[in-house]
Amino acid sequence: MMFHRGSPDHRPLSELEILRRRVKELEAAAQKHQDVETLQRSLHECQEKLKSTFDASPDAIIITDLDGDITECNKAMVSILGLNTKEAVIGRHFSTLVVPSDRPHARQKFLEVIQNGTSREVEVSLDVAGNRQIPVLTAGSLIFDSKGVPASVIICAKDISQRKALEEENIRLATAIEQADEMVLVADHQGAICYANPAFEKVTGYTRNEVLGKNLCFLESADHNQDSCKAMWTLLQDGKTWKGHFTTQKKDGSVYVEEATISPVRGRDGRISHLVAVKRDVSEIINLETQLRQSQKMEAIGTLAWIFTQVIELRKPPLISG
């Protein structure tokens, strides 16, 4: 049945139009509701991923309000502090996590975040359970709400205790090399000197700057050292350590004998990156050994002379008294 506008019985058509419009409105509302649900699901998934990433981060992280009170932290922060639960961290002022001597500096950096939105990395030590301290590298940044208003602060802390321990070990090693009685030279893989310790300067008379860039064998240039240098380079190129003696000339022209141990150092890629030479002046020792051998030789000659004399005496005819 069809109805046309203007006819007496047009009412059913009007009601149909109303129903159609209502259906469209309901469909639109349903679609909108579905879109909202989809957005809510997506938002929930993002929040869960963010939470998982937050907790899985190897770096310790806290979130504070604008006054510095901690509102959230991740598992790494709980672990690095030597605590058992997040509740032991949440609610505290962030500065209480830091050793007392570093707190003024930490507060100053927090104000820098509030004023500028971020701060440069700063090294502080965390006050850890068991009266321990752990050095960390920290950085902070503002978090804004949907209206662009600052809402909170996120602070990340990276444990650098291993790096600090390595730095301290390197300092101790460098100090030991600087103070060593033995001469120490470090060269690149081609033999160009890049370091010489004070003992080398003292023995040879050359300053560190004078030998930088020179070849390891620049002092061993005499003809009788050529074979030793060739043998040395052959071993070093094969990744082996060379040990031997060189007759070496000092800056003033005087000559001495050095005992040397030269070893290759490999980089992370397995290739030889540097050469380390440890040397010592053994001229006096060699002279003493020479004197000892000479003394032993003379002693042996003296002994032989005495024996020879005794033999001659024994061969003489006996005197007949009479």
KEVEXBA-989880 format. One line per 10 residues: number of its first residue (from 1); their letters; for each residue x, y, z of C-alpha. Coordinates in Angstrom, 2 decimals, decimal comma, padded with zeros to 5 digits. Layout:
N
NUM) A) X/Y/Z | ...
//
This chain:
322
1) MMFHRGSPDH) 000,00/000,00/000,00 | 001,34/003,42/-000,89 | 000,32/006,75/000,53 | 001,06/010,14/-000,88 | 001,46/013,44/000,83 | -001,61/015,65/000,52 | -004,01/012,74/000,56 | -006,34/012,31/003,51 | -004,65/009,13/004,53 | -001,01/010,32/004,46
11) RPLSELEILR) -000,51/009,64/008,18 | 000,88/006,09/007,82 | 003,65/007,44/005,57 | 004,58/010,09/008,15 | 004,78/007,49/010,89 | 006,95/005,33/008,64 | 009,32/008,20/008,03 | 009,49/008,85/011,74 | 010,26/005,19/012,37 | 012,92/005,20/009,67
21) RRVKELEAAA) 014,55/008,28/011,12 | 014,41/006,76/014,57 | 016,01/003,60/013,28 | 018,79/005,66/011,71 | 019,27/007,56/014,95 | 019,42/004,32/016,87 | 021,86/002,88/014,34 | 024,02/006,00/014,64 | 023,84/005,85/018,42 | 024,70/002,16/018,36
31) QKHQDVETLQ) 027,61/002,84/016,03 | 028,75/005,67/018,27 | 028,42/003,42/021,29 | 030,34/000,74/019,45 | 033,04/003,26/018,54 | 033,24/004,36/022,17 | 033,57/000,75/023,29 | 036,25/000,19/020,66 | 038,09/003,28/021,83 | 037,76/002,18/025,42
41) RSLHECQEKL) 039,14/-001,25/024,57 | 042,01/000,32/022,65 | 042,67/002,69/025,53 | 042,63/-000,19/027,99 | 045,02/-002,19/025,81 | 047,37/000,80/025,55 | 047,24/001,29/029,30 | 048,04/-002,38/029,88 | 050,94/-002,23/027,41 | 052,21/000,94/029,05
51) KSTFDASPDA) 051,97/-000,67/032,47 | 053,80/-003,78/031,26 | 056,52/-001,68/029,64 | 056,76/000,46/032,78 | 057,24/-002,57/035,01 | 059,50/-004,43/032,58 | 061,92/-001,53/032,16 | 065,44/-002,38/033,38 | 065,81/001,22/034,54 | 064,29/002,27/037,86
61) IIITDLDGDI) 061,34/004,66/037,34 | 059,18/006,74/039,66 | 056,28/009,10/038,98 | 055,69/011,95/041,39 | 053,20/014,74/041,79 | 054,36/018,31/041,31 | 055,44/018,45/044,96 | 057,77/015,49/044,55 | 055,69/012,89/046,39 | 055,89/009,48/044,70
71) TECNKAMVSI) 052,61/008,24/043,23 | 053,90/005,26/041,26 | 057,09/003,24/040,77 | 058,15/000,21/038,78 | 059,59/-003,11/039,90 | 063,15/-002,08/039,03 | 062,97/000,79/041,53 | 061,74/-001,53/044,28 | 064,52/-003,98/043,46 | 067,37/-001,47/043,30
81) LGLNTKEAVI) 066,35/-000,03/046,67 | 066,46/-003,50/048,20 | 062,77/-003,37/049,17 | 059,97/-005,91/048,74 | 056,87/-003,97/047,65 | 055,91/-000,82/045,80 | 054,03/000,32/048,89 | 057,41/000,81/050,58 | 058,20/003,45/047,95 | 054,87/005,08/047,04
91) GRHFSTLVVP) 053,99/008,04/049,25 | 057,58/008,98/050,06 | 059,19/012,17/048,83 | 061,54/011,37/045,98 | 064,49/013,01/047,75 | 064,35/010,44/050,56 | 065,51/007,82/048,07 | 068,80/009,70/047,67 | 071,71/009,76/050,13 | 071,61/012,90/052,34
101) SDRPHARQKF) 074,65/014,51/050,71 | 073,00/014,39/047,26 | 069,53/015,58/048,28 | 070,06/019,36/047,78 | 071,33/018,71/044,26 | 068,43/016,33/043,54 | 065,85/018,89/044,72 | 067,47/021,54/042,53 | 067,19/019,28/039,49 | 063,53/018,56/040,34
111) LEVIQNGTSR) 062,80/022,31/040,32 | 064,57/022,49/036,97 | 062,12/019,92/035,60 | 059,13/021,86/036,95 | 060,41/025,10/035,39 | 061,78/023,83/032,08 | 059,88/020,61/031,46 | 063,01/018,48/031,57 | 066,48/018,31/033,09 | 069,92/017,14/032,11
121) EVEVSLDVAG) 071,21/013,82/033,39 | 072,66/014,02/036,87 | 074,57/011,45/038,89 | 073,41/010,75/042,44 | 073,62/007,83/044,85 | 070,52/006,00/046,06 | 070,20/005,23/049,76 | 069,73/001,46/049,60 | 068,64/-000,97/052,31 | 071,52/-002,43/054,31
131) NRQIPVLTAG) 073,42/000,87/054,55 | 074,52/000,58/050,94 | 074,76/003,19/048,22 | 074,21/002,66/044,50 | 075,32/005,32/041,98 | 072,67/006,08/039,36 | 072,31/008,42/036,41 | 068,95/010,18/036,60 | 066,83/012,32/034,28 | 063,39/013,83/034,77
141) SLIFDSKGVP) 060,57/015,10/032,58 | 057,13/016,66/033,03 | 053,95/014,74/032,19 | 051,03/016,84/030,89 | 047,31/016,10/031,11 | 044,87/016,19/028,18 | 044,54/019,95/028,51 | 048,31/020,50/028,32 | 048,62/021,31/032,01 | 051,60/019,86/033,95
151) ASVIICAKDI) 050,27/016,97/036,02 | 053,22/014,92/037,25 | 056,94/014,21/036,90 | 058,60/011,04/035,67 | 062,13/010,30/036,88 | 064,29/007,51/035,44 | 067,39/006,18/037,20 | 070,00/003,96/035,52 | 072,28/001,83/037,70 | 075,89/002,74/036,83
161) SQRKALEEEN) 077,62/000,87/039,65 | 079,36/-001,52/037,24 | 080,53/001,35/035,07 | 081,81/003,23/038,13 | 083,63/000,12/039,36 | 085,24/-000,27/035,94 | 086,24/003,40/035,92 | 087,81/003,05/039,37 | 089,63/-000,09/038,27 | 090,94/001,73/035,20
171) IRLATAIEQA) 092,13/004,59/037,41 | 093,96/002,16/039,69 | 095,50/000,43/036,69 | 096,54/003,74/035,12 | 098,05/004,88/038,43 | 099,96/001,61/038,77 | 101,32/001,96/035,23 | 102,26/005,59/035,81 | 104,13/004,69/039,01 | 105,70/001,45/037,75
181) DEMVLVADHQ) 109,49/001,09/037,65 | 109,21/-000,79/034,36 | 108,88/001,08/031,09 | 105,41/000,70/029,55 | 104,53/001,57/025,97 | 101,15/001,20/024,28 | 100,92/001,24/020,49 | 098,16/000,79/017,93 | 097,96/-002,39/015,82 | 100,48/-000,95/013,36
191) GAICYANPAF) 103,00/-000,24/016,10 | 102,55/003,54/016,38 | 103,13/004,56/020,01 | 100,13/006,21/021,68 | 101,26/006,06/025,33 | 104,53/006,03/027,28 | 104,80/006,03/031,07 | 107,16/008,18/033,19 | 109,62/005,29/033,66 | 110,20/005,26/029,90
201) EKVTGYTRNE) 110,91/008,99/029,96 | 113,31/008,56/032,88 | 115,29/005,71/031,33 | 115,46/006,85/027,68 | 115,49/010,62/028,11 | 112,65/011,01/025,60 | 109,46/012,78/026,67 | 106,08/011,22/026,03 | 105,22/013,79/023,36 | 108,48/013,10/021,51
211) VLGKNLCFLE) 107,67/009,43/020,97 | 103,93/009,61/020,25 | 103,30/008,29/016,74 | 106,74/006,70/016,42 | 107,14/002,98/015,82 | 107,77/000,67/018,77 | 111,14/-000,27/017,28 | 112,35/003,27/016,64 | 114,97/002,97/019,41 | 115,98/-000,52/018,27
221) SADHNQDSCK) 117,20/000,57/014,85 | 120,72/-000,84/015,08 | 121,63/-003,53/012,57 | 121,99/-006,24/015,23 | 118,33/-005,68/016,27 | 116,78/-006,16/012,83 | 116,37/-009,92/013,16 | 114,79/-009,52/016,60 | 112,33/-006,93/015,27 | 111,31/-009,18/012,37
231) AMWTLLQDGK) 110,79/-012,13/014,70 | 108,82/-009,92/017,07 | 106,42/-008,65/014,38 | 105,86/-012,16/013,04 | 104,78/-013,39/016,47 | 102,65/-010,33/017,22 | 100,80/-010,56/013,91 | 099,98/-014,16/014,81 | 098,48/-012,93/018,09 | 101,33/-014,27/020,22
241) TWKGHFTTQK) 103,49/-012,61/022,88 | 107,13/-011,85/022,13 | 109,88/-011,85/024,76 | 113,49/-010,92/024,19 | 116,31/-008,40/024,51 | 117,17/-005,28/022,55 | 120,29/-003,15/022,50 | 118,73/000,31/022,69 | 120,01/003,84/022,29 | 118,96/006,61/024,67
251) KDGSVYVEEA) 118,33/010,18/023,60 | 121,84/011,19/024,74 | 123,38/008,51/022,54 | 124,32/006,08/025,29 | 123,43/002,44/024,82 | 121,72/000,04/027,19 | 120,23/-003,43/027,04 | 116,52/-003,81/027,67 | 114,45/-006,88/028,39 | 111,06/-006,59/026,69
261) TISPVRGRDG) 107,72/-008,39/026,71 | 105,33/-007,25/023,98 | 101,77/-008,58/023,82 | 098,88/-008,02/021,40 | 095,52/-006,81/022,74 | 092,35/-007,80/020,91 | 089,22/-005,66/020,57 | 085,63/-006,86/020,85 | 085,69/-007,93/017,22 | 088,58/-010,28/017,93
271) RISHLVAVKR) 091,08/-008,28/015,91 | 094,35/-006,94/017,31 | 093,72/-003,33/018,30 | 096,78/-002,45/020,38 | 100,21/-003,66/021,45 | 101,50/-003,36/025,01 | 105,24/-003,39/025,66 | 106,73/-003,77/029,14 | 110,48/-003,15/029,25 | 113,26/-002,83/031,80
281) DVSEIINLET) 116,89/-001,82/031,67 | 118,93/-004,97/032,37 | 122,34/-003,52/031,50 | 123,53/-003,70/035,10 | 122,31/-007,26/035,50 | 124,03/-008,32/032,28 | 127,23/-006,56/033,37 | 127,11/-008,36/036,71 | 126,49/-011,67/034,96 | 129,42/-010,96/032,65
291) QLRQSQKMEA) 131,62/-010,09/035,62 | 130,48/-013,23/037,41 | 131,29/-015,38/034,41 | 134,64/-013,63/034,06 | 135,30/-014,15/037,76 | 134,33/-017,80/037,50 | 136,55/-018,11/034,44 | 139,49/-016,48/036,23 | 138,84/-018,64/039,26 | 138,87/-021,70/037,07
301) IGTLAWIFTQ) 142,10/-020,56/035,40 | 143,64/-019,95/038,83 | 142,59/-023,38/039,97 | 144,06/-024,95/036,85 | 147,31/-023,01/037,35 | 147,57/-024,22/040,92 | 146,92/-027,80/039,86 | 149,49/-027,46/037,08 | 152,02/-026,13/039,58 | 151,35/-029,05/041,88
311) VIELRKPPLI) 151,80/-031,50/039,03 | 155,15/-029,93/038,13 | 156,25/-030,11/041,75 | 155,28/-033,73/041,93 | 157,29/-034,53/038,80 | 160,49/-033,04/040,19 | 163,01/-035,66/041,36 | 163,21/-035,86/045,12 | 166,19/-034,21/046,79 | 168,68/-036,70/048,27
321) SG) 170,25/-035,37/051,37 | 173,73/-036,26/051,93
//
